[in-house]
Amino acid sequence: MFKQPLCFALDLAPQHLLKTTNNRALLEVQIETGRQHQIRAHLSWLGCPVIGDSRYGRDGPRLGLHALRLSITRPDTGKRLTIETPPPDEFLDLLR
């Protein structure tokens, strides 16, 4: 079923359950490495695929994945740079 080994999924930090509605859940997930499809493959493997994920789950109106916060170390200064953005309104509509 998976084209990539699932061993990379071990890089996921524990998920935080923020909200549940019907058969859907809003999770906060932190990753350390950012490997391709890391969150999507891991959650699908656990039996709770991301909403709208046509590769690891089922199609939907929009992929229910949002980068709330991204942090990198700047190569020129060595300082940490963090960018944050709230989820768009249509993202939260996926929970309904």
N, C-alpha and C positions, 0 to 999 in steps of 0.2 A: 504494500500500500504506500509506504513512504519511500521516496527516492533518495533521501539522506538518512544517515544513521541517527538514531534518537539520543545517542550519548551526549550530544550538545545540549539537550534539554536540561541537563543537570546544572547548567549555569543560571537557571532561573532562581530568583530568590522566592521565599514563601509569598504566596498571593494573599492580598488583603481583600476580604469581601466587604465591599462598600454598600451594596444595595442588592436586594432581590425583588423581582416581580414575576409572577406566574412561573414560567420555566426558564427565566433569564436571570443572569447575575452580572453585576458590575464589579470588576476586579481591578485592583491596582497591582501591577506586576513590575518588578525591577529586574533588569538584566545587566550583566556586567560586560558581556562581550559583543552583543549586537550581531550575532550570526544570522544569516538570512533565514526567514520563516521560523525563527527560534520560538517565539511565543505561540504562533499559530499551530505549529506542529506539536508542541508540548501539550497545549490545552486540548487539541483534538485527540491525542493519545490518551489523555485522562478522561475522555468521554464528554467533554464540554467544549466543542469547537467554537471559534469566534463567529459571531453573527455575520452573515454575508460572505463567508470565506468559501469561494467556489473550489479552491484547491484541497483543503483539508476538512471541509464541512459541507454546507449547502449554500447555494446562491442566495443573495438577498439584495435589497436596494442599495446597500453601502457596506463596506467592510467596517465592522465594529471595532476598530483598533485606532487608538489615538496616542500620539507621543505627547504626554503632558509636560514632561521635563527631559531635556537633553543636556548632558554635561560632557565636556571634553577638556583635556589639558592642552592649552595653546602651545604649539611647538616653538613659537618665537619668544614667549615670555616665561613659559613653564607654569603659568597661573591657570587656575580652573575657571572655565567659562560655562555658565549655566543659562539656558534659555527655557522659559516656561510659557505655555499658552493653554488657556482653558479649552475644554472640548466645545465644538460648535453645537448650536441648538439641535440640529438635525441628528447629531450623534446621540444625544440624550433621548431623542424620540425613538430610537431603536429599542429602548427598554419598555416601551409601552406595548 
